[in-house]
Amino acid sequence: MDSQYDKLSQQQIKISIAKPEAKNFIKDNDALSVSCTNSSSDTSREKWGKEIEFLFSCIALSVGLGNVWRFPFIALENGGGAFVIPYIIVLLLIGRPVYYMEVIIGQFASRGCIKAFDMVPLMKGIAYGQVYATALATTYYACVMALTIKYLIASLSEILPWSYCQPEWGPLCISTAAFNHTHLNNNNNTLLGKPTSSAELYFTKTILREKDNIDDGIGLPNWDLVLCLLSAWLIICTILIKGIRSSGKASYFLAIFPYVVMSILLCRALTLPGSLNGIIYFLRPQWDQLLNPNVWYAAITQMFFSLAICFGTLVMYASYNNFRKNVYRDVIIITSVDSMTSILAGCIIFGILGNLAYETNTHDIAHVVKGGAGLAFISYPEAIAKFKYLPQVFAVLFFLMLLVLGIGSNIGMASCVITVIKDRFQYLPHWLLASGMGVVGFIVGLVYTTPGGQYILNLIDYFGCSFIALFLAIAQLVAVSWLYGKFKTDLIVQSVLI
């Protein structure tokens, strides 16, 4: 009965639009008719097992590596507190309304993002661009998962390998676990350069085997990272193999578990000497930076990346909702949780950076460690190594949390790409699409496992995801609000929520 009622409601929308000035709306009616017909014809489309699975899946998607891994290093690169205020402003004025718009469109169309743009066929290239950016993000998110798996295995050692210096790292290495602040002061005269923590050297020298530049090429893949990358894609494919129902069940754990570990790490970070200086640096507003367009650009792109809007994933998730589901409350909850998680992760990271600045006898928190994508693999392990009791347990918990966050984000992005292909080739079995996605993602991801892979990752992150997201978002808003029309968009909202 509900299915028949939804079909009738959608047909009534089509009729109601046709009444006023039919000549002016005839082309738009055809586009809406296509969308309605598509939405009502596919009675076999999967649905969430329970409505709350949509909420938890969106939280697992939005509250992911973009918050714990990407947000802190973007904030570090843009002056800490100078970045937080623009981020909150654009979240409230742009992020939340766009998030709501995407969810409503996906729920009404009951299709992936490309099919949903049947309402404005001329602008369907926007959807293809979103899928392209999502596919790129999927490949390097899997690489981050591979690094996490590598650290997770290393955490099982009797002594954490990043907590002490190795002879080949030279005299400038600071042993993280046994480091003494007074000892550094007494030996300043013997040091001929800036001291570097063993955690940072372990990441760059042992894990990445990073090169100073890529003038002579990026090098060959590190086979230990290749095996970790293979494991990451096997996990993703296993969850995706049965479709949205299996990933929906996994969302309960994927959404809740990270907060348990983050709470423990926050308590530990607050007990470290100098941590309050780092947190103050993170939260203190720098009003003069509000006129810096680069800070606003970073805040807007991070907001798109963190909420996962304008990447097609929200349209895909919402397409599995029941037609009459009221998503307004879910959108408020998801966007609020996402922003609070970003602030929480920032407090943890900058608390640790404040401690590192204290121990290396510097006041320059912005340059206390090397920035970029590797920040989470330096600062977090640095704090864990300082735990007096059972640091291995906390290391396992943290990297398991980071792996869970990566899985939650990657499941949503990979599902978006698979849904687009399945909407076009409905006869292909889901397991085949999931397997094909895994194979292609693994092959492409091999480039990130090379010694110069981090250079490629940063390039893809900026031009393939961050830079393109802003322009796709503007184009999407123009397509929906102007070309499709505010009048018909309001009717879609009313038909779904009333």
N, C-alpha and C positions, 0 to 999 in steps of 0.2 A: 504493500500500500504506500509506504514512504517513497519508494522509487517512482511509482506512478504519479504521486503528488508532486514530486520534484520536477518530473517531465512537464506536467501541466503548468506549474509555476513558471518554468522557463519559456514555455510557449506564450503565456500571458504577457511576459516581459516583451517578447517580440511584437506582440499585437499592440501593446501600449505605446511602444516607440513609433509604430507605424501611423498612429492616429494623427498627431500634430504635424502638419506640413509634410505630407508624405513625399513630395517631390524633393524637399531638401534633405530628407533622411534616407532616401531609397538605397543609396550605396552603403551607408553605414548599417542599415537594417540587414542587408545581405551579409555583411561581415559578422554581425551579431547572430544572424541565423545560422551561419556556419559553426560558430562557437557553441551555440545552443544544441545544434544537431549532434555535434561531436560529443558534447557532454552527456547527452541523453541516450546516445546509441550504444555506448560501451557499457552494458549492464554487468559485464564480467570483470570490470576493473577492481583490483584489490582495494581493500579498505583496512584502516588500522584495526587491530584486534579490540582495543579499548581507546576511547577518545583521549585519555590522559597520555597515551603513547605518543601522540602528536606533540604535546607539550614537552615531554621529556626528550623526544628526538630533536626538537628545535633547540632545547637547552644544550644538549650534547653537541649539536652542530655549531651553535653560536658561541657557547662557552667552551672554547677549545684552545688549541695552540695559539689562536689569534690573541687570546687574553694573557695566557701564562707565558708564552714564548715570544710573541711578536710585539705586544703592547709595551712591555718594559723597555725593550731596546729602541723602539721608536720614540718613547718618552725620553730615554737617555740621550738620544741624538738631537732632541729638540728642546733641551733645557729643563726637563723635569716638570716643575710647576707651571712653566710657560706653555706646556702642552696640554695639561689636564683641563684647564678652563675651556679652551676652544673645543676640546673633545666632548665635554659635557654639553656645551651649547649646541653643537651640531648634532649630537645624539638626540636631544629633545626636539629641535626644530626640523631636522631632516630625517634622522634615522628611524624614529618611531613611526611617523606617518608613512614613509616609504615601505617599511616592514609590513604595516597593516595593509597597504595597497597590494603588495605582492601576494600576501596570504589570501586576500579576498579574490583576486584574479585567479589564482591557482585552484581555489575551492570551487569557484563558479565554472571554470573551464573543464576541470577534471582531466587535465592533460599536462604533459611536460611543458617547459617554458616555450619551446618552438611552436608547438601546436596551439598554445594559449595565445600566441600572436596572430592567429587567424583573424582576430578582431581588427587588426591593422596589418594586412598582408604586406603593404609597402615597406613597413619597418621591421620585417621579420629578421633582417640582418642583425638587429640588436640582440635578438635571442641567440643567434649563431655566435655572436661575439661573447656573450655570457657563457655559453657552453665551452667555447675555446679557452677563456680565462679559467673556468672551473677545472677543465682537464689539465691545464698547466699547473694549477695549484695542487691538484691531486698528486701529480708526479713528485713534486718536491716535499709535500707533506709526508709522503711515504718515506722519503729520504730522512726526514727528521725522526720518523718512527724507527728507522734503521739505526740511527745514532742512539736513540733511546734504548733499543734492545741491546746494543753493544755495551752501553753503560750499565744496564740492568744485569747483564752477565758479569761484568767487572765488579759489581757491588757484592757479589757472592764470595769475593776473595776474603782471606783472613784479615788482611790489611787493605784498606781502600787504596787503589793504585795511584790516585791523584792526590793523596794526602802527604806524600813524601817526594823528595827530589831524586832524580836519577842522575848518575855521573855525567852522562852526555849532555845534560841541560846546562851545565856550566855553573859558575859561582853566583850568578845573579838570581838563581832560583830560590824562592822562599817556600820552605816546607809548610804546607797548610796546617797540618795537625799539631806539629811541634814548634810552630813559630812563636818567638818571644819578642814583644815590642821593644824592650830595653836592649835585647841582643842586636836588633837592627840599628838602633841609635849608636851603639858602641862600635859598630863596624861600618858606619857610613863611609869612613875614609877609605876603606878597602874596596868598596864597590865602585866600579867604573861606569855604571849606567843605571838605568831605572830597574829596580827589582821587579821580578815577575813571579806570581804565585805558581805553585806546582800544579794547581787545578787548571790554570790557563795553558801551561806548557803541556800538560797531559792531553788536553783537548787538541791543541794545534800540532804537537809533535808526534804523539802516539796514535790518537784516534784518526785525525784527518791526514796526518803527514803533509801538512799544508805547505805550499810553495810561497815564496816571497812575491812572485809574480808569475804570469803565464805567458811570458814572452816566447818561451820555447815550447809552448803547448801545455795542455792540462794534465798530461800523464796518463798512466794506465789505472784501471780501477783497483781499489784495495779489496782483495778478495774476502777478507773478513767482513767488510761492510756490505759486499755483494750478497753474502749469505744472510746477513741481517735484513737486507732489503727484500730478499726472497721470502724470508719469514714474515715480514710486514705485509706483503701482498697476499700471502697464504691466509693470514688472519682476516684480512679484508674480504677476500673472496669467500671464505667459509661463512662469514656473517651474511654476505649478500646473496649467497647461492639460492636461498629460498624466498627471496623477495622482501617486501616491506614488512611482512609479519615477523620474520626472524629478526630483522634489525630493530623493529619496534620493541620486541621483548628485551633485546640487549640494552635498549636506551635507559632502562631503570638504573642499571649498574653504571653505565657510561656517564650519566648525568649527576649521580649522587656521590660516588666514591671520591672524586677529586677534591671535594670540599673537606672531607675528613683529613686528608693529607695536608691541604693548604692551611687548615687551622693549626695543625701541629707545627708546621714550618713558621707560621707567623709568630706563634708563642716563642719559638726558639730564636727567631730573628730579633725580637724585642729585647731579649736578654743579653744580646751581644753588645760589647762596649762600642760606642760611636754610632750605633744603629739609628738613634733618634736624629742625628744630623742628616743622615741619608733620607729618612722619611720626611723631615722638614724640607729638604731640598726638593723632594718629589711633590709635596703638597703646597709649598709656599708660592703664591701667585707672583709672576713677573709681568707686571702690567705693561711695561714697555714692549714686550714681545707680542702683545696682542695686535700690534700693527705690522708684524712680520708675516707676509703672505705665505712663506714656506711653512711656518708653524700651522697655519690654518689648512694648508694643503695636506700636510701630514695627518692632521686631526680628521679631516674628511675622509681620506683614503683609509685610515685605520678604522674609522667607524663603519665604512662599507665592508671592510675585511672582517672586522670583529663580529658584526651582526649577520654577515653572510648575505647581505641584500645586494640585489642587482647581479647576482651570479647564477640565478636560475634554480638554486637549491630550494628556496622557500616555496616557489611556485610548484615545484615537484612534490614536496612534502604535503602542502595544502591540497594538492589534487587527490590525495587519498582520504581526505576528510569526508564525512557525511555532508550533504549539500546544505543542510540547515544548521550546522554547527556554528555557535556564536564564538568567534575567535578573538573578540575585542579584549576580553580579560586575559587570554593567553598571551596576546601581543604585549600587553602592559607588563605581565609577569616576566616574560622572556627578556625584553629589552632592559628592564630594571635589574634583573639578575645578572645580565651580561655586563652592564656598566659597573655594578658593585664588584663583580669578580675581577674586572680589569684593575680597579682601584686596589683591591685586596692583593692581587699579584704584584702590582707596582710597589705597595708598601713592603712586601716581602723582599723583592729584589733590591730596592733602594735602601732598606734596612741593612742588608748584607753588604751593599756597596759602601755604606757609611762605615761599617765595621772594617772593610778592607782599606778604606782611606785612613782610618785610625791606625791600623797596624802597619801600613806602609809609610806613615808619617807624612801624609799629604792632605791638603784641604780641597784638592781638585777632584770632586766626586765624579764629575762628568768624564774624566779620563783615567779613572782608577783601574779599569779593566778595558780590554778591547771590546768595542761595541759590535753591533751586527747580529746576525742570526745565531751566533754561538754563545750569546750572553747567558742563556738559560743553562748551558752546559759548562759554564765556568762559575757563576755566582752561586747558584743553588748547590752544586757539589762542594763548593768552598764552605758553605755554612754547615752542610751535613758532616763534613770531615771534622768540624769542631765539636761535635757532640761527644760528651765524655762517656756516655754509656750507649752501647750497641749502635754505633753509627752505621753499620752494615744494614741493620733492620730499617732505619730511616731512609737509607739510600735506596733500598729495594722498594719501599713504599713510594718514595718520590718518583722514581723512574717508572714504576708501574702506573702511577697516576698520570705521568706525562704520556705514557703509551696509551692509556685509556682515553685521554683527551685527543690524541692523534687519531685513534680509531673512530671516535665519535664524529670528528670533523671530516675525516676521509670517507666514512660511510655515506654521509650526506652528499658530498661532492661526487663520489663515484656513482651513487644512485642517480644523481641528476643526469650524468652522461648516459648511463644505461637506459633510463626512462626515455630520453630523447630518441635513442636508437630503436627502442621497443615500440614507441608510438609510430615510428615510420615503417618498421618491419615487424608487424605484430605476430607473424608466424614463427619468429625465432624464439626458442626456449630461453627462459631467464638464466638458467645455469650456464648456457653457452655464452651469453652476453657478459655475465659476471666473470667467467673464465677468460674471455677475450680481453676484457678490460684489465684484468690482472697481468696478463702476458705483455700487453702493450705498455702498461704502466711500468712494469719491471724493466723492460728493455730501455725505455726512455730514461728511467731513473738511474741507469748505470753511469750516466755522465756526472751525476752528483757524488758518486763514490770515488772519483779520481782525486788526486792531490790538489788540483785546481777547481774542484767541483763547487766549492763555496763561492767562488767568483761567479760561476754560472748561476748558482742559486740566487744570489743577490740581484743579478741581472734579470732573471725571470721574475723574481718577486716584485721588482720595481716596474719594469716595462710590461710584463705579461699579466700582472694581477693588479697592483696598486694604481699604476698610471691609467690603465684602460678602464678601471672600475668607475672612475669619476665621469668619464665621457659617456660610458654606457648608461650610467644612471641618469644623466641629463637627457640623453636621447630617449630613454624609456619614459621619463616623466612627460616629455613633449608628446610622445606617441600616445600615451594613455589619456592625458588630460586635455590635449589640444586636438590631435587628429581624431582620436576615438570620441572624445567629448565628455565633459564633466556631467552632462545630463544623463547619458547612458551609463557612466560609471556609478553615479548615485543610484540608478535603478538596480544595478548589479548588487550593490551593498544592501539595498532594501530587500531584494529578493532572497538573499542569503540569510540575513539576520531577522527578517520579520516572519 
